[in-house]
Amino acid sequence: MVLGWHVLSFPLLGGEITRYETGHLVLHTDVKPKTARMLLQAFDTAWKTWVAEFGPPPGNSAARRIIGCVMVRPEDFSRAGLLPRSIEEFLEGDHPGKHQGHRFWMKDQESDYYRRHLMVHEATHCFMTTRGGPVLPAWYLEGTAELYATHVVDPRTGRFHFGVMPTDSRQLPGWGRLGMMRRDVRRGRVPRFELISRLWTTEHNKIETYAWSWAYCRFLASHPTYSTGFRELGKHLGDGKFDVALERVLGSRSDVLQFEWQLAARDMVPGFDFRRAAIRFIRSAPLSPGGTMVVVAADRGWQSTGVRVEKGVNVKLVASGRFILAREPRPWISTAAGISFRYHAGLPLGRLVGVVQPDRVTSDKPPRVVSLGSQGKLVPETSGILFLRLNDFLSELSDNTGSVTVRITTGTDQPGSDSDNAPTR
């Protein structure tokens, strides 16, 4: 709830621009009063979210009061002296919004959701970048602005919740970030951190670049291993220590992080369960001559077998056991062969699948995930650590119970198999 605001209206050549003032926002707009009040309430909630994450702006910071323009008719704002020519020219292209210091300008949007999203995206830039210090990396600034702009509305109370992972994309009309990622995955691209950074030089005009930066920041902010360190980055917006903090948080785990990130990005969906999908990395060793047995839980994402496999050396896997994938409307009981009345990533739910973690992550292609089933064979294309999981949407792990036991051996003979061992997607 916005605790009061001042309103000043003045007519302008066939249109009217209204000035609204709250404790932290001066808003000039020609949208309807009801829409303006909605934006003021959204901004008030977003401000509290920023302060909770980054701390309040310094006492002398311009960001303590942000000035914005939300424009149905930009030409009226230009005539009123509220829209600088350089910003007007920028917005005449495909760009819907722009910030500069503690000010932002944006074109009005078709949906209430995207009006709020774009306003908070641009205002997040204002809040973060007026503290002085070196210019921060674009992937972080844009990814964080997208992170905090992404929001839902509580249907019971009408309250806004910013900085969330959506559970239903229908709540976010016009957002589409996960769909953009899925299209890139189908085209054979899951960018590593290095490529995401470069995209802001080579593909900065593409909305997909914003989507990937959002997803990477969302992954770090929600992952149980990285979330504390990611939040720590926000404490160094203006003190010149951001790069040191970033190296401390992520540098020593670079290859492990990129492997897990690419697997998560490949299968990111609304409601993604970051806690259950988080990988527990364990020490590995070569497969012994007699093989080994591992347990793969149904309520987790990718799980390390602790087995190091070698490029071109056949690995046989035989899985036994039954598990439950869901309980409503009745229990869905499966084996490692999977249940064929529902599919994820082109394979039956519950099917045993495998992937190899390479020693170095050097590719921006989706990891090669192989269908295994109850009896399967894997011929690694690279040496590394074998990971397994039971195929399911990574938003639907919480109602799974049970596990399978997998015997892993080496050999050159083809097992009797219900698996075609083809890579998925």
C-alpha positions as CSV (number, residue, x, y, z in Angstrom):
1,M,0.0,0.0,0.0
2,V,1.3,3.5,-0.9
3,L,1.0,5.7,2.1
4,G,-0.2,8.9,0.3
5,W,1.2,10.8,-2.6
6,H,0.9,14.3,-4.1
7,V,-0.6,14.9,-7.5
8,L,-0.1,17.7,-9.9
9,S,-1.7,17.7,-13.4
10,F,-1.1,20.1,-16.3
11,P,-2.6,20.0,-19.8
12,L,-0.4,19.7,-22.9
13,L,-1.7,20.1,-26.5
14,G,-4.4,17.5,-26.5
15,G,-2.9,15.4,-23.7
16,E,-2.4,15.5,-20.0
17,I,0.7,14.6,-18.0
18,T,0.2,14.0,-14.3
19,R,3.0,14.2,-11.8
20,Y,2.8,11.9,-8.8
21,E,5.1,12.2,-5.8
22,T,5.8,9.6,-3.1
23,G,8.7,9.3,-0.7
24,H,11.0,7.7,-3.2
25,L,9.4,8.3,-6.6
26,V,8.5,11.2,-8.8
27,L,6.4,9.8,-11.6
28,H,5.3,11.7,-14.7
29,T,2.8,9.8,-16.8
30,D,-0.2,10.1,-19.1
31,V,-1.7,6.7,-18.2
32,K,-5.1,6.5,-16.5
33,P,-5.1,7.4,-12.8
34,K,-6.0,3.8,-11.8
35,T,-3.0,2.5,-13.7
36,A,-0.7,5.2,-12.1
37,R,-1.8,4.2,-8.6
38,M,-1.1,0.6,-9.4
39,L,2.5,1.6,-10.6
40,L,3.0,3.6,-7.4
41,Q,2.1,0.7,-5.3
42,A,4.3,-1.6,-7.2
43,F,7.3,0.8,-6.9
44,D,6.7,1.0,-3.2
45,T,6.9,-2.7,-2.8
46,A,9.9,-3.0,-5.1
47,W,11.7,-0.3,-3.1
48,K,11.4,-2.4,0.1
49,T,12.7,-5.4,-1.8
50,W,15.8,-3.4,-3.0
51,V,16.5,-2.1,0.4
52,A,16.3,-5.6,1.9
53,E,18.7,-7.0,-0.7
54,F,21.2,-4.1,-1.2
55,G,20.7,-1.8,1.8
56,P,19.4,1.7,1.6
57,P,21.1,4.2,-0.8
58,P,23.8,6.4,0.8
59,G,22.4,9.6,2.4
60,N,23.7,11.8,-0.4
61,S,22.7,9.4,-3.2
62,A,20.4,10.6,-6.0
63,A,18.7,7.2,-5.9
64,R,17.0,8.1,-2.7
65,R,14.4,9.6,-5.0
66,I,14.0,8.2,-8.5
67,I,12.3,10.2,-11.2
68,G,10.5,8.3,-14.0
69,C,8.3,8.9,-17.0
70,V,5.8,6.2,-18.2
71,M,4.6,7.5,-21.6
72,V,1.6,6.7,-23.8
73,R,2.5,9.7,-26.0
74,P,6.3,10.3,-25.9
75,E,5.9,13.4,-28.1
76,D,3.9,15.1,-25.3
77,F,6.8,14.5,-22.9
78,S,9.2,15.8,-25.4
79,R,7.3,19.1,-25.8
80,A,7.0,19.4,-22.0
81,G,10.8,19.2,-21.6
82,L,10.6,15.8,-19.8
83,L,12.1,13.7,-22.5
84,P,15.7,14.5,-23.7
85,R,16.2,14.2,-27.4
86,S,18.9,11.5,-26.9
87,I,16.5,9.3,-24.9
88,E,13.7,10.0,-27.4
89,E,15.9,8.8,-30.3
90,F,16.9,5.7,-28.3
91,L,13.3,4.8,-27.6
92,E,12.3,5.3,-31.2
93,G,14.0,1.9,-31.9
94,D,13.1,-1.4,-30.4
95,H,14.0,-0.4,-26.9
96,P,11.0,0.0,-24.6
97,G,12.8,1.8,-21.7
98,K,16.0,3.5,-20.7
99,H,17.6,4.8,-17.5
100,Q,20.2,7.4,-16.9
101,G,21.4,8.1,-13.4
102,H,18.4,8.4,-11.0
103,R,16.0,8.9,-13.9
104,F,14.2,6.5,-16.2
105,W,11.8,6.7,-19.2
106,M,9.6,4.0,-20.6
107,K,7.0,3.5,-23.3
108,D,3.6,2.3,-21.9
109,Q,3.0,-1.4,-22.3
110,E,-0.1,-3.4,-23.3
111,S,-0.4,-5.4,-20.0
112,D,-0.4,-4.3,-16.4
113,Y,2.2,-7.1,-15.7
114,Y,4.7,-5.8,-18.2
115,R,4.1,-2.1,-17.2
116,R,5.2,-3.1,-13.7
117,H,8.0,-5.3,-14.9
118,L,9.6,-2.7,-17.2
119,M,9.2,0.1,-14.7
120,V,10.9,-1.9,-11.9
121,H,13.6,-3.2,-14.3
122,E,14.6,0.4,-15.2
123,A,14.2,1.7,-11.6
124,T,16.4,-1.2,-10.4
125,H,19.1,0.2,-12.6
126,C,18.6,3.6,-11.0
127,F,18.8,2.2,-7.5
128,M,21.9,0.1,-8.2
129,T,24.0,2.4,-10.4
130,T,23.9,5.8,-8.5
131,R,26.3,4.7,-5.7
132,G,29.5,5.6,-7.6
133,G,32.4,3.3,-8.1
134,P,33.4,1.4,-11.3
135,V,30.9,0.3,-13.9
136,L,29.5,-3.2,-13.0
137,P,29.3,-6.0,-15.6
138,A,26.3,-5.8,-17.9
139,W,25.3,-9.4,-17.3
140,Y,25.0,-8.7,-13.6
141,L,23.2,-5.3,-14.0
142,E,20.7,-6.6,-16.5
143,G,20.3,-10.0,-15.0
144,T,19.6,-8.5,-11.6
145,A,17.2,-5.9,-13.0
146,E,15.3,-8.7,-14.7
147,L,15.5,-10.8,-11.5
148,Y,13.8,-8.1,-9.3
149,A,11.4,-7.0,-12.0
150,T,10.0,-10.6,-12.3
151,H,7.0,-10.7,-10.0
152,V,3.7,-12.2,-9.1
153,V,0.5,-10.8,-7.6
154,D,-1.1,-12.6,-4.7
155,P,-4.6,-13.3,-5.9
156,R,-6.0,-13.1,-2.4
157,T,-4.4,-9.9,-1.2
158,G,-3.4,-8.2,-4.4
159,R,0.1,-7.7,-3.0
160,F,3.1,-7.7,-5.3
161,H,6.1,-10.1,-4.7
162,F,9.2,-9.1,-6.7
163,G,12.3,-11.1,-7.3
164,V,10.5,-14.5,-7.5
165,M,10.8,-17.6,-9.6
166,P,7.4,-17.8,-11.4
167,T,5.4,-21.0,-10.9
168,D,3.0,-20.4,-13.7
169,S,4.1,-18.4,-16.8
170,R,0.4,-17.4,-17.4
171,Q,0.7,-15.1,-14.4
172,L,3.4,-13.1,-16.4
173,P,1.8,-12.1,-19.8
174,G,4.4,-10.8,-22.2
175,W,7.4,-12.0,-20.1
176,G,8.4,-15.2,-22.0
177,R,11.9,-15.6,-20.7
178,L,11.7,-19.4,-20.2
179,G,10.3,-19.8,-23.7
180,M,13.2,-17.9,-25.2
181,M,15.6,-20.1,-23.4
182,R,13.9,-23.3,-24.6
183,R,14.1,-22.1,-28.2
184,D,17.8,-21.6,-27.8
185,V,18.2,-25.0,-26.2
186,R,16.4,-26.6,-29.2
187,R,18.7,-24.8,-31.5
188,G,21.7,-26.3,-29.6
189,R,22.8,-23.4,-27.4
190,V,23.2,-23.2,-23.6
191,P,25.7,-20.4,-23.0
192,R,28.3,-20.7,-20.3
193,F,29.0,-17.7,-18.1
194,E,31.8,-16.6,-20.5
195,L,29.4,-16.5,-23.4
196,I,26.7,-14.7,-21.4
197,S,29.2,-12.0,-20.6
198,R,30.1,-11.7,-24.3
199,L,26.5,-11.6,-25.5
200,W,26.3,-8.0,-24.1
201,T,28.8,-7.0,-26.7
202,T,27.7,-9.2,-29.6
203,E,23.9,-9.6,-29.1
204,H,23.0,-6.8,-26.7
205,N,19.9,-5.9,-28.7
206,K,18.3,-9.4,-28.5
207,I,15.8,-10.1,-25.8
208,E,17.2,-13.6,-25.4
209,T,20.4,-12.0,-23.9
210,Y,18.2,-10.5,-21.2
211,A,16.6,-14.0,-20.7
212,W,19.9,-15.7,-20.2
213,S,21.2,-13.1,-17.9
214,W,18.0,-13.3,-15.8
215,A,18.3,-17.1,-15.7
216,Y,22.0,-17.1,-14.6
217,C,21.3,-14.6,-11.8
218,R,18.1,-16.5,-10.8
219,F,20.2,-19.8,-10.7
220,L,22.9,-18.2,-8.5
221,A,20.3,-16.4,-6.3
222,S,18.3,-19.6,-5.6
223,H,21.0,-22.3,-5.5
224,P,21.7,-23.4,-1.9
225,T,25.5,-23.4,-2.6
226,Y,25.7,-20.0,-4.3
227,S,22.8,-17.9,-2.9
228,T,24.7,-16.4,0.0
229,G,27.7,-15.4,-2.2
230,F,25.4,-13.9,-4.8
231,R,23.7,-11.7,-2.3
232,E,27.1,-10.7,-1.0
233,L,27.8,-9.2,-4.5
234,G,25.0,-6.7,-3.9
235,K,27.0,-5.3,-0.9
236,H,29.7,-4.1,-3.3
237,L,27.8,-2.0,-5.9
238,G,29.9,1.1,-5.4
239,D,33.0,0.2,-3.4
240,G,35.2,-1.1,-6.2
241,K,35.3,-4.6,-4.7
242,F,32.7,-6.3,-6.9
243,D,35.2,-8.2,-9.1
244,V,37.1,-9.5,-6.0
245,A,33.8,-10.7,-4.4
246,L,32.8,-12.4,-7.7
247,E,36.0,-14.3,-7.9
248,R,35.7,-15.3,-4.2
249,V,32.2,-16.5,-4.7
250,L,32.5,-18.3,-8.0
251,G,36.1,-18.6,-9.2
252,S,37.2,-21.7,-7.4
253,R,34.2,-23.7,-8.5
254,S,34.1,-22.6,-12.1
255,D,33.9,-25.9,-14.0
256,V,31.6,-27.5,-11.4
257,L,29.4,-24.4,-11.5
258,Q,29.2,-24.3,-15.3
259,F,28.3,-28.0,-15.6
260,E,25.5,-27.7,-13.1
261,W,24.3,-24.4,-14.6
262,Q,24.1,-25.9,-18.1
263,L,22.1,-28.8,-16.8
264,A,19.7,-26.5,-14.9
265,A,19.3,-24.2,-17.8
266,R,18.6,-27.1,-20.2
267,D,15.5,-28.0,-18.1
268,M,14.5,-24.8,-16.4
269,V,10.7,-24.5,-16.1
270,P,8.2,-22.5,-14.0
271,G,8.4,-23.6,-10.4
272,F,12.0,-25.0,-10.8
273,D,12.9,-26.7,-7.5
274,F,16.4,-25.3,-6.9
275,R,16.9,-27.2,-3.7
276,R,16.0,-30.7,-4.9
277,A,17.7,-30.1,-8.2
278,A,21.0,-28.9,-6.6
279,I,23.8,-31.4,-7.3
280,R,25.8,-32.9,-4.5
281,F,29.3,-33.4,-5.8
282,I,31.2,-36.3,-4.3
283,R,34.7,-37.7,-4.7
284,S,35.1,-39.9,-7.8
285,A,37.2,-42.9,-8.7
286,P,37.6,-45.1,-11.8
287,L,35.2,-48.0,-12.1
288,S,36.6,-51.1,-10.5
289,P,36.8,-54.3,-12.5
290,G,33.9,-55.8,-10.6
291,G,31.7,-52.7,-11.1
292,T,29.7,-50.8,-8.5
293,M,26.2,-50.3,-7.2
294,V,24.6,-46.8,-6.7
295,V,21.2,-45.7,-5.6
296,V,19.3,-43.0,-7.6
297,A,16.6,-41.2,-5.7
298,A,13.4,-40.2,-7.5
299,D,13.0,-36.9,-5.6
300,R,16.3,-35.4,-6.6
301,G,17.7,-34.0,-9.8
302,W,21.1,-35.1,-11.2
303,Q,23.1,-37.3,-8.8
304,S,26.8,-38.2,-9.0
305,T,27.6,-41.9,-9.1
306,G,31.2,-41.1,-8.0
307,V,32.3,-43.2,-11.0
308,R,34.9,-41.8,-13.5
309,V,34.3,-43.1,-17.0
310,E,36.7,-42.9,-19.9
311,K,36.1,-41.7,-23.4
312,G,35.0,-44.6,-25.8
313,V,34.9,-47.2,-23.0
314,N,31.5,-48.9,-22.9
315,V,29.6,-48.6,-19.6
316,K,26.7,-51.0,-18.8
317,L,23.9,-50.0,-16.5
318,V,21.2,-52.3,-15.1
319,A,18.6,-50.7,-12.8
320,S,16.1,-52.4,-10.5
321,G,13.4,-51.1,-8.2
322,R,10.1,-49.2,-8.3
323,F,9.3,-45.7,-7.3
324,I,6.4,-43.2,-7.2
325,L,6.4,-40.1,-9.4
326,A,3.2,-38.5,-8.2
327,R,0.3,-39.3,-5.9
328,E,-2.6,-37.5,-7.5
329,P,-5.1,-38.5,-8.8
330,R,-3.5,-41.8,-7.9
331,P,0.1,-43.1,-7.4
332,W,2.2,-43.2,-10.6
333,I,4.4,-46.2,-10.1
334,S,7.4,-46.5,-12.4
335,T,10.5,-48.5,-13.0
336,A,13.7,-47.1,-14.6
337,A,12.1,-47.8,-18.0
338,G,9.7,-45.0,-17.4
339,I,5.9,-44.5,-17.9
340,S,4.9,-43.7,-21.4
341,F,1.7,-41.7,-20.9
342,R,3.6,-38.5,-20.0
343,Y,6.9,-37.3,-21.3
344,H,9.6,-34.8,-20.4
345,A,12.5,-33.8,-22.8
346,G,11.2,-36.3,-25.3
347,L,11.4,-39.3,-22.9
348,P,9.0,-41.1,-20.6
349,L,8.8,-39.8,-17.1
350,G,10.8,-41.9,-14.7
351,R,13.2,-43.2,-17.3
352,L,16.8,-43.5,-16.2
353,V,19.1,-41.0,-18.0
354,G,22.8,-40.3,-17.8
355,V,25.3,-37.5,-18.5
356,V,29.1,-37.2,-18.1
357,Q,30.6,-34.2,-16.4
358,P,33.8,-33.4,-18.4
359,D,37.0,-32.3,-16.7
360,R,36.6,-28.8,-18.4
361,V,33.3,-27.3,-19.6
362,T,34.3,-25.7,-23.0
363,S,31.1,-26.0,-25.0
364,D,28.0,-23.8,-25.2
365,K,25.9,-26.7,-26.5
366,P,23.4,-28.5,-24.2
367,P,25.0,-31.4,-22.3
368,R,24.6,-34.7,-24.0
369,V,22.0,-36.5,-22.0
370,V,21.6,-40.3,-22.8
371,S,18.5,-42.4,-22.4
372,L,19.3,-45.6,-20.5
373,G,16.1,-47.2,-19.1
374,S,16.2,-50.4,-17.0
375,Q,19.1,-51.8,-19.0
376,G,21.3,-49.5,-21.1
377,K,24.7,-48.8,-22.4
378,L,26.7,-45.5,-22.4
379,V,29.7,-44.9,-24.7
380,P,31.2,-41.7,-23.3
381,E,32.2,-39.0,-25.8
382,T,34.5,-37.5,-23.1
383,S,36.2,-38.7,-20.0
384,G,34.6,-37.5,-16.8
385,I,32.2,-38.3,-13.9
386,L,29.0,-40.2,-14.6
387,F,25.7,-38.6,-13.3
388,L,22.3,-40.2,-13.3
389,R,18.7,-39.2,-12.7
390,L,15.2,-40.4,-13.1
391,N,13.5,-38.2,-15.8
392,D,11.0,-35.7,-14.5
393,F,10.2,-32.0,-14.7
394,L,12.5,-30.3,-12.2
395,S,9.4,-28.5,-10.8
396,E,7.7,-31.8,-9.8
397,L,10.3,-33.6,-7.6
398,S,8.6,-32.9,-4.2
399,D,5.9,-35.6,-4.6
400,N,8.3,-38.3,-5.8
401,T,9.3,-41.1,-3.5
402,G,11.5,-44.2,-3.7
403,S,14.6,-45.0,-5.8
404,V,16.3,-47.5,-8.0
405,T,19.5,-49.4,-7.5
406,V,21.8,-49.3,-10.5
407,R,24.7,-51.7,-11.2
408,I,27.4,-50.1,-13.3
409,T,30.0,-52.3,-15.1
410,T,32.3,-52.0,-18.1
411,G,32.3,-54.2,-21.1
412,T,32.1,-54.3,-24.9
413,D,29.2,-56.6,-25.3
414,Q,25.7,-55.1,-25.9
415,P,23.3,-55.8,-22.9
416,G,19.8,-57.0,-23.5
417,S,18.3,-53.5,-23.4
418,D,15.1,-51.6,-23.6
419,S,17.1,-48.5,-24.4
420,D,18.1,-47.0,-27.7
421,N,20.8,-45.1,-25.9
422,A,20.2,-42.0,-28.1
423,P,21.0,-38.6,-26.7
424,T,17.9,-36.6,-25.8
425,R,17.2,-33.3,-27.6
